[in-house]
Amino acid sequence: MKRKFHTLFVYFFLGASVFSQNCDTDLSLFKQNLKSHILSDKFKVEDFTINNFDVDNDVKILLEKLTDEGSWSDIDYTDNSHARWIPALHWKRILKLSELLNDKRSKYYGDTIISKRVLEAMGFWTITKPVSLNYWWNAVGVPLYMGPACLLLEDKIPTSLKLKITSLLNMGVKPTYYDFSGKTATGQNLLWIANAHLYSSLLQNNREGIDRVFSAVANEIKITENEGIQPDFSFHQH
């Protein structure tokens, strides 16, 4: 996922010059380019079922296991492990289904029934709000899937649900800094939080938030003796 994340930031910088000029048209274009990237082969979530993903079979199984309340019956939402946090599977699955719903090559493109079920799954998460004991999953890991999935389906997500989602995406976003587990985020941690902030800002059409993301990321590209690019051009991160 890290390589996909860094590839994604190439698009952020390409968009920075766009936002310095026009408004709604450029914002729409940036969103469309980002959605195309999410649907490309360069941005793919890892397998989220037992074995390799078999589209028809796995979609059928996922829909069968998706309960009326929007949870998956085979996911233990009480799991509190630090490393491989099982509830994160919920959003991996939502992202994969969102990709299929938006990929014109997919037989599931625009499927209204699946769209409805995916929105129910999103709603379940915002109501129950599963929390990991590992802050990374709450502020970074889940948003890495949540942001792209919600951007792909932004036109279908009700405003009330979108507000709850953006609130979760902004867990590490403070008024004057990006937070990582109670400390000011730096280096990769800052980029992860900025990534979540970008998606929440796009969902809200918040240009000030988007500008803040570009500025924060640009400020990390510097020579320093702290965390980041070192004077000998090596990279140091805790």
C-alpha positions as CSV (number, residue, x, y, z in Angstrom):
1,M,0.0,0.0,0.0
2,K,2.9,2.4,0.7
3,R,4.0,2.4,-2.9
4,K,0.5,3.1,-4.1
5,F,0.3,5.9,-1.6
6,H,3.5,7.6,-2.9
7,T,2.3,7.2,-6.4
8,L,-0.9,9.0,-5.4
9,F,0.9,12.0,-4.2
10,V,2.3,12.6,-7.7
11,Y,-1.3,13.5,-8.5
12,F,-1.5,15.9,-5.6
13,F,1.4,17.9,-6.8
14,L,0.1,17.9,-10.4
15,G,-3.1,19.3,-9.0
16,A,-1.4,22.1,-6.9
17,S,-0.9,24.4,-9.9
18,V,-4.4,23.8,-11.0
19,F,-6.0,25.1,-7.8
20,S,-4.0,28.3,-8.0
21,Q,-6.0,29.4,-11.0
22,N,-9.7,28.4,-11.5
23,C,-12.4,27.0,-9.3
24,D,-15.2,24.4,-9.8
25,T,-14.1,23.2,-13.2
26,D,-10.5,22.5,-12.0
27,L,-11.7,20.9,-8.8
28,S,-13.9,18.5,-10.9
29,L,-11.1,17.7,-13.2
30,F,-8.7,16.9,-10.3
31,K,-11.3,14.6,-8.8
32,Q,-11.8,12.9,-12.1
33,N,-8.1,12.3,-12.6
34,L,-7.8,11.0,-9.1
35,K,-10.7,8.6,-9.6
36,S,-9.1,7.4,-12.8
37,H,-5.9,6.7,-10.9
38,I,-7.8,4.8,-8.2
39,L,-9.4,2.6,-10.9
40,S,-6.1,2.0,-12.7
41,D,-3.8,-1.0,-12.3
42,K,-1.4,1.2,-10.3
43,F,-3.8,1.5,-7.4
44,K,-5.1,-1.9,-6.3
45,V,-6.0,-3.1,-2.8
46,E,-4.5,-6.4,-1.8
47,D,-6.7,-9.5,-1.8
48,F,-9.4,-9.0,0.8
49,T,-10.8,-12.5,0.8
50,I,-9.1,-15.8,1.6
51,N,-7.4,-16.4,-1.7
52,N,-7.0,-14.5,-5.0
53,F,-9.9,-12.3,-5.9
54,D,-12.4,-14.0,-8.2
55,V,-14.8,-11.2,-9.2
56,D,-18.1,-13.1,-9.8
57,N,-17.7,-15.6,-7.0
58,D,-16.3,-13.2,-4.4
59,V,-18.9,-10.5,-5.1
60,K,-21.6,-13.1,-4.6
61,I,-20.1,-14.3,-1.4
62,L,-19.6,-10.8,0.0
63,L,-23.2,-9.8,-0.7
64,E,-24.4,-13.0,1.0
65,K,-22.3,-12.3,4.1
66,L,-23.4,-8.6,4.2
67,T,-26.1,-8.4,6.9
68,D,-29.1,-6.1,6.8
69,E,-27.4,-3.7,9.3
70,G,-24.4,-3.3,6.9
71,S,-21.8,-5.5,8.7
72,W,-20.0,-8.6,7.3
73,S,-20.9,-11.7,9.2
74,D,-17.4,-13.1,8.9
75,I,-15.6,-10.1,10.4
76,D,-14.9,-9.9,14.1
77,Y,-15.6,-6.2,14.8
78,T,-14.5,-6.6,18.5
79,D,-10.9,-7.5,17.4
80,N,-8.4,-5.2,19.0
81,S,-5.1,-6.5,17.6
82,H,-2.4,-3.9,16.9
83,A,-0.8,-5.3,13.8
84,R,-3.4,-7.0,11.5
85,W,-6.6,-5.3,12.7
86,I,-9.4,-7.5,11.3
87,P,-12.2,-4.8,11.1
88,A,-10.2,-2.9,8.5
89,L,-11.3,-5.6,6.1
90,H,-14.7,-3.9,6.2
91,W,-13.3,-0.9,4.3
92,K,-11.0,-3.0,2.0
93,R,-14.2,-4.7,0.8
94,I,-16.1,-1.5,0.4
95,L,-13.2,0.0,-1.7
96,K,-13.1,-3.1,-3.9
97,L,-16.9,-3.0,-4.5
98,S,-16.7,0.7,-5.2
99,E,-14.0,0.1,-7.8
100,L,-16.3,-2.4,-9.5
101,L,-19.2,-0.1,-9.4
102,N,-17.2,2.7,-11.2
103,D,-15.2,0.6,-13.7
104,K,-16.9,0.7,-17.0
105,R,-15.3,-2.6,-17.9
106,S,-17.0,-4.3,-15.0
107,K,-20.3,-6.1,-15.2
108,Y,-21.2,-4.5,-11.9
109,Y,-20.7,-1.0,-13.3
110,G,-23.5,1.2,-11.9
111,D,-25.3,-1.7,-10.2
112,T,-27.9,0.0,-8.0
113,I,-28.4,-3.0,-5.7
114,I,-24.7,-3.2,-4.8
115,S,-24.5,0.6,-4.5
116,K,-27.3,0.5,-1.9
117,R,-25.5,-2.3,0.1
118,V,-22.2,-0.5,0.0
119,L,-23.8,2.6,1.4
120,E,-25.4,0.5,4.2
121,A,-21.9,-0.9,5.0
122,M,-20.5,2.7,5.1
123,G,-23.4,3.7,7.4
124,F,-22.8,0.7,9.7
125,W,-19.2,1.9,10.3
126,T,-20.1,5.5,11.1
127,I,-22.7,4.3,13.6
128,T,-20.7,1.6,15.4
129,K,-17.3,3.3,15.0
130,P,-15.0,0.3,15.5
131,V,-11.7,1.5,17.2
132,S,-8.3,-0.1,17.2
133,L,-5.9,0.1,20.1
134,N,-3.3,1.0,17.5
135,Y,-3.9,4.7,16.6
136,W,-2.4,4.1,13.1
137,W,-5.4,2.0,12.0
138,N,-7.9,4.7,13.2
139,A,-6.1,7.7,11.7
140,V,-4.2,6.2,8.8
141,G,-4.9,2.5,7.9
142,V,-8.7,2.7,7.6
143,P,-8.7,6.2,5.9
144,L,-6.3,4.7,3.2
145,Y,-9.3,2.7,2.0
146,M,-12.2,4.9,3.2
147,G,-11.0,8.0,1.3
148,P,-10.7,6.5,-2.2
149,A,-13.9,4.4,-1.8
150,C,-16.0,7.4,-0.7
151,L,-14.6,9.6,-3.5
152,L,-15.6,7.0,-6.1
153,L,-19.2,7.1,-4.7
154,E,-19.4,10.7,-3.6
155,D,-22.4,11.4,-5.8
156,K,-24.4,8.6,-4.1
157,I,-23.5,9.3,-0.5
158,P,-26.1,11.2,1.4
159,T,-24.9,14.5,2.9
160,S,-25.5,13.3,6.5
161,L,-23.4,10.2,5.9
162,K,-20.7,12.1,4.1
163,L,-20.3,14.5,7.1
164,K,-19.8,11.5,9.5
165,I,-17.3,10.0,7.1
166,T,-15.3,13.2,6.7
167,S,-15.2,13.5,10.5
168,L,-13.5,10.1,10.7
169,L,-11.1,10.9,7.9
170,N,-10.1,14.1,9.9
171,M,-9.1,12.3,13.1
172,G,-5.5,13.5,12.8
173,V,-6.4,16.9,11.4
174,K,-6.0,19.7,13.9
175,P,-6.6,23.4,13.3
176,T,-2.9,24.3,13.0
177,Y,-1.1,20.9,12.7
178,Y,-1.5,17.3,11.8
179,D,-1.6,15.0,14.8
180,F,-0.2,11.4,15.1
181,S,-1.0,9.7,18.4
182,G,-0.9,12.9,20.5
183,K,2.3,14.3,18.8
184,T,2.8,16.7,15.8
185,A,3.0,14.4,12.8
186,T,6.3,14.5,10.7
187,G,7.7,12.7,7.7
188,Q,5.6,9.7,6.6
189,N,3.1,10.1,9.4
190,L,2.4,13.6,8.2
191,L,2.0,12.4,4.6
192,W,-0.5,9.7,5.8
193,I,-2.6,12.2,7.7
194,A,-2.4,14.7,4.8
195,N,-3.7,11.9,2.5
196,A,-6.8,11.4,4.7
197,H,-7.2,15.2,4.9
198,L,-7.1,15.5,1.1
199,Y,-10.0,13.0,0.6
200,S,-12.1,14.6,3.3
201,S,-11.5,18.0,1.7
202,L,-12.4,16.7,-1.8
203,L,-15.6,15.2,-0.4
204,Q,-16.5,18.6,1.1
205,N,-15.2,20.6,-1.9
206,N,-13.1,22.4,0.7
207,R,-10.4,24.2,-1.3
208,E,-8.7,25.7,1.8
209,G,-8.3,22.1,3.1
210,I,-6.8,21.0,-0.2
211,D,-4.4,24.0,-0.3
212,R,-3.3,23.1,3.2
213,V,-2.5,19.5,2.1
214,F,-0.4,20.7,-0.8
215,S,1.5,23.1,1.5
216,A,2.1,20.6,4.3
217,V,3.5,18.0,1.8
218,A,5.6,20.5,0.0
219,N,7.1,21.7,3.3
220,E,8.4,18.1,3.9
221,I,10.6,18.3,0.8
222,K,13.6,19.8,2.4
223,I,17.0,19.0,3.8
224,T,17.0,18.6,7.6
225,E,18.8,17.0,10.5
226,N,15.5,15.9,12.0
227,E,13.1,13.4,10.5
228,G,13.2,13.5,6.7
229,I,15.8,14.0,4.0
230,Q,19.2,14.2,5.5
231,P,22.2,16.4,4.4
232,D,23.7,13.3,2.8
233,F,20.4,12.7,0.9
234,S,19.6,9.6,2.9
235,F,16.1,9.5,4.6
236,H,15.5,9.2,8.3
237,Q,12.2,8.3,9.9
238,H,11.7,6.8,13.4
